[in-house]
Amino acid sequence: MTRGLGRAFRAAAIAALALFPAVARAAPTLEVDVPPASVHVGDRVQVTLTLTAPEALGGEPRFPAWGKSWGDAEVVSAGSVENAGSGVYRQSLVLVPFSTGDVELPPQAVEVALTSGTIHLQTPPAALHVASPLPPKDSKAETRPPAPPQNLPLGERFWWTLAAGGALCLAAGGLLFFRGRRAAMGSAAGRGETQITPLAELERELDALAALGPTLVSEPAHTRLSLAARRFLGRSFGFHALESTTSEVRAALREHAVPREAASALVEILRACDAVKFARQGTSAEAAGQRLTSLRSAAATITSALAPTPVTHEDPTREARPGWKERPQP
């Protein structure tokens, strides 16, 4: 009886020793855990890789070196590989899909170092179910029309803001008005409260040009001379002489009662100034001085012609009337 029990125990031990290597040599497995429910584009989805290695490992497994995307999903973050014990290793990733439908996650390799050698495992087929925000084409659901616009109350803050803004605008306008008025009063005071006549303004500018001496033959001096003559004509006849060409000035003078010699002299002076300004034509000091004298004379003639004729109220026939007698002065 004892010998039978010993033989049975020995047989069971041999069978257990025979089965142990097979259990120890079980192959490692790799799984991918994706959410079963549908997600939407832009959602953050957590995907977990789980490695189970029953056999003792010769080192830490090497999970994929993740890039910016996994298939049609963006890899937002990839956590570190965690050792859960009993040969189980996990790594969690956060993915954001950017396309609809079944977003396939292509196989990725995981390197596992066993005591018997190194093997490479591939992740099993996996996909994210990304739902479209649009209704299906065969859907018969009726879309609701847009809600009509609603009038919103302005509120008390609006009126306070409007009143404050209006007050600030009025204050700024008043400040600008008084500044402009003060500047105008100061300018009038600087001019002696009198407005200079066109001829006086021209003569003042001609005196300043005559004081230039040899530089009167230069192009800047002839530019000042041309502007002075045009300003005189513009103020005397009321047209935009500064913006007009010499030909336009000549045509404008023909429309007014101007002495022909004075008008011709003014036109010739403007043409001579144009030749110096634009054609770079040289001139002499004598010719430049003659232009000043001619312009002064022509301007005086035009001013005399434009001066109103004094009106007399005396009756030239009073002495011819019979019985006329001058009243005695009181």
C-alpha positions in Angstrom: 0.0 0.0 0.0 2.8 2.4 0.9 4.7 1.5 -2.2 1.6 2.2 -4.4 1.2 5.7 -2.9 4.9 6.5 -3.4 4.7 5.4 -7.0 1.6 7.6 -7.6 3.2 10.6 -6.0 6.4 10.1 -8.1 4.3 10.0 -11.3 2.4 13.2 -10.4 5.7 15.0 -9.7 7.2 13.9 -13.0 4.0 15.1 -14.8 4.2 18.5 -13.1 7.9 18.9 -14.0 7.0 18.0 -17.6 4.3 20.6 -17.8 6.2 23.5 -16.0 8.5 24.3 -19.0 5.6 24.6 -21.3 3.9 27.1 -19.0 7.1 29.0 -18.5 7.6 29.3 -22.2 4.1 30.9 -22.9 4.5 33.6 -25.6 4.1 37.3 -24.7 1.0 39.1 -25.9 0.3 42.8 -26.9 -3.1 44.4 -26.7 -4.5 47.8 -27.7 -7.4 49.2 -25.6 -9.6 51.7 -27.5 -12.9 53.2 -26.4 -15.8 51.2 -27.9 -18.1 54.2 -28.2 -18.0 56.7 -31.0 -16.1 59.9 -30.6 -16.0 63.1 -32.6 -13.3 65.0 -34.5 -11.2 67.0 -32.0 -12.1 64.8 -29.0 -9.3 63.6 -26.7 -9.2 59.8 -26.7 -7.1 57.7 -24.4 -5.6 54.5 -25.9 -3.7 52.0 -23.8 -1.1 49.5 -24.9 -0.7 46.4 -22.6 2.2 43.9 -22.8 1.9 40.7 -21.0 5.0 38.5 -20.8 4.7 35.3 -18.7 8.3 34.5 -19.3 11.0 36.3 -17.3 12.3 39.3 -19.3 15.9 40.0 -19.9 15.3 43.8 -19.7 12.7 46.5 -20.0 10.5 46.3 -23.2 11.0 49.0 -25.8 7.7 50.6 -26.8 7.3 52.6 -30.0 9.0 56.0 -30.4 5.8 58.0 -31.0 5.8 60.8 -33.5 3.2 63.5 -34.0 0.5 61.2 -35.4 -0.7 57.6 -35.3 -2.6 57.1 -38.6 -5.2 59.8 -38.9 -5.0 60.7 -35.2 -2.8 63.3 -33.6 -0.6 62.1 -30.7 -1.1 64.8 -28.1 0.8 63.0 -25.4 2.5 59.6 -24.8 3.0 58.5 -21.2 5.9 56.5 -19.8 5.8 52.7 -19.7 4.5 51.5 -16.4 5.5 48.1 -14.9 2.3 46.8 -13.3 4.0 43.7 -12.0 3.7 40.0 -13.0 5.2 40.7 -16.4 2.5 43.3 -17.3 3.6 46.6 -18.9 1.3 49.5 -19.9 1.6 52.8 -21.8 -1.2 55.3 -22.2 -1.6 57.7 -25.1 -3.9 60.7 -25.7 -5.0 60.9 -29.4 -7.1 63.5 -31.2 -8.7 62.2 -34.4 -8.9 64.7 -37.3 -11.0 62.6 -39.8 -14.4 60.9 -39.6 -15.3 57.2 -40.0 -13.2 54.3 -38.7 -9.8 55.8 -38.1 -7.3 52.9 -38.4 -4.4 52.7 -36.1 -1.5 51.1 -38.1 0.5 48.3 -36.4 3.4 49.5 -34.2 6.4 47.3 -33.1 7.3 46.6 -29.5 10.7 45.0 -28.8 10.7 42.4 -26.0 13.9 41.0 -24.6 13.4 37.5 -23.3 15.9 35.2 -21.7 15.7 33.0 -24.7 16.1 35.9 -27.2 14.6 39.2 -28.5 11.3 39.2 -30.2 9.2 42.0 -31.9 5.5 42.1 -31.4 3.1 44.1 -33.6 0.0 45.9 -32.2 -3.2 44.1 -33.2 -5.6 45.9 -35.7 -7.4 48.7 -33.9 -9.5 51.7 -35.0 -11.3 54.7 -33.5 -15.0 55.1 -34.4 -15.3 58.8 -35.2 -18.8 60.0 -35.8 -19.6 62.8 -38.3 -21.3 66.0 -36.9 -23.6 66.0 -39.9 -26.8 64.0 -40.0 -26.7 60.9 -42.2 -27.8 61.3 -45.8 -30.8 58.9 -45.4 -32.0 60.8 -42.3 -35.5 62.2 -42.6 -35.2 64.5 -39.7 -36.5 68.0 -40.5 -34.1 70.9 -39.8 -35.5 73.7 -37.8 -35.5 77.2 -39.4 -33.3 79.8 -37.8 -34.8 81.7 -34.9 -36.0 85.2 -35.8 -33.9 88.1 -34.6 -34.8 89.5 -31.3 -34.6 93.1 -30.2 -32.3 93.4 -27.2 -32.7 96.2 -24.7 -30.0 98.8 -24.8 -29.7 99.0 -21.1 -28.7 101.7 -18.7 -24.9 101.3 -19.4 -25.4 102.2 -23.1 -27.0 105.5 -22.3 -24.4 106.4 -19.7 -21.7 105.5 -22.2 -23.4 107.6 -24.9 -23.8 110.5 -22.6 -20.1 110.4 -21.5 -18.9 110.0 -25.1 -21.0 112.9 -26.2 -19.8 115.1 -23.4 -16.2 114.3 -24.3 -16.8 115.1 -28.0 -18.3 118.4 -27.1 -15.5 119.3 -24.8 -12.9 118.4 -27.5 -14.8 120.4 -30.1 -15.0 123.4 -27.8 -11.3 123.1 -27.0 -10.4 123.0 -30.7 -12.7 125.9 -31.5 -11.2 128.2 -28.8 -7.6 127.2 -29.8 -8.3 128.0 -33.4 -9.9 131.3 -32.4 -7.0 132.2 -30.2 -4.6 131.4 -33.0 -6.5 133.5 -35.4 -6.6 136.4 -32.9 -2.8 136.0 -32.3 -2.2 136.0 -36.1 -4.3 139.1 -36.5 -2.5 140.8 -33.7 0.8 139.9 -35.3 -0.3 141.5 -38.5 -1.3 144.7 -36.7 -5.0 144.0 -37.1 -4.8 145.0 -40.7 -4.7 142.9 -43.9 -1.9 143.8 -46.2 -2.9 144.6 -49.8 -1.7 142.4 -52.7 0.6 145.2 -54.0 2.2 145.7 -50.5 2.7 142.0 -50.1 4.4 141.8 -53.5 6.6 144.8 -52.8 7.7 143.3 -49.5 8.7 140.0 -51.2 10.5 141.9 -53.9 12.5 143.8 -51.3 13.5 140.6 -49.7 14.5 139.1 -53.1 16.5 142.2 -53.9 18.4 141.8 -50.6 19.7 138.4 -51.8 22.4 140.0 -53.9 24.3 137.5 -56.2 22.1 134.6 -55.2 19.1 136.2 -57.0 20.2 134.3 -60.2 19.6 131.0 -58.5 16.7 128.6 -59.1 15.2 129.0 -55.6 15.2 132.8 -56.0 13.3 132.6 -59.3 10.9 130.1 -57.7 10.1 132.7 -55.0 9.8 135.4 -57.7 7.3 133.3 -59.6 5.2 132.5 -56.5 5.2 136.2 -55.5 3.8 137.2 -58.9 1.2 134.4 -59.0 0.1 135.2 -55.4 -0.4 138.9 -56.5 -2.4 137.9 -59.5 -4.5 135.4 -57.5 -5.4 137.9 -54.8 -6.0 140.7 -57.3 -8.3 138.8 -59.7 -9.6 136.0 -57.5 -8.4 132.9 -59.3 -6.1 130.0 -58.4 -2.9 131.5 -59.9 -0.6 129.4 -57.7 -2.0 126.2 -59.2 -2.2 127.5 -62.8 0.4 127.2 -65.5 1.8 130.3 -67.3 -0.5 129.7 -70.2 -3.6 129.5 -67.9 -2.5 132.7 -66.2 -2.3 134.4 -69.6 -5.7 133.2 -70.5 -7.1 134.4 -67.2 -5.7 137.9 -67.6 -7.3 138.2 -71.0 -10.7 137.8 -69.3 -10.1 140.9 -67.2 -9.7 144.6 -68.0 -5.9 144.7 -67.5 -3.5 147.0 -69.3 -2.0 145.0 -72.2 1.6 146.1 -71.5 1.5 145.2 -67.8 -0.2 141.8 -68.6 2.5 141.0 -71.2 5.3 142.0 -68.8 3.9 139.7 -66.1 3.6 136.8 -68.5 7.2 137.3 -69.8 8.4 137.3 -66.2 6.6 134.0 -65.4 8.1 132.4 -68.6 11.6 133.5 -67.7 11.1 132.0 -64.2 9.9 128.8 -65.7 12.9 128.6 -67.9 15.2 128.9 -64.9 13.2 126.5 -62.7 12.4 123.7 -65.2 14.8 124.1 -68.1 17.8 125.0 -65.8 18.5 127.9 -68.0 21.2 130.3 -66.7 20.6 134.0 -66.2 22.6 137.0 -65.2 22.3 139.3 -62.2 21.4 142.2 -64.5 18.5 140.2 -66.0 17.3 139.0 -62.6 17.3 142.6 -61.3 15.4 143.8 -64.4 12.7 141.2 -63.7 12.2 142.6 -60.2 11.9 146.1 -61.5 9.5 145.1 -64.3 7.3 143.1 -62.0 7.1 146.0 -59.5 6.1 148.4 -62.3 3.6 146.0 -63.9 2.0 145.3 -60.5 1.6 149.0 -59.7 0.0 149.6 -63.1 -2.5 146.8 -62.6 -3.3 148.0 -59.1 -4.0 151.5 -60.4 -6.2 150.1 -63.1 -8.2 148.1 -60.6 -8.7 151.0 -58.2 -12.3 152.3 -58.3 -12.9 155.8 -59.8 -14.0 158.3 -57.3 -17.7 159.2 -57.7 -18.6 163.0 -57.6 -22.1 164.1 -56.6 -21.8 167.6 -58.0 -24.1 168.7 -60.8 -22.0 170.1 -63.7 -25.0 172.0 -65.0 -25.9 173.8 -61.9 -24.1 177.0 -63.0 -26.0 177.1 -66.3 -29.4 177.1 -64.6 -30.9 180.5 -64.4 -31.6 182.0 -61.0 -29.1 179.6 -59.3 -27.4 181.1 -56.3 -25.1 179.4 -53.9 -26.4 179.2 -50.4 -24.3 180.9 -47.8 -22.3 178.6 -45.6 -23.4 178.6 -42.0 
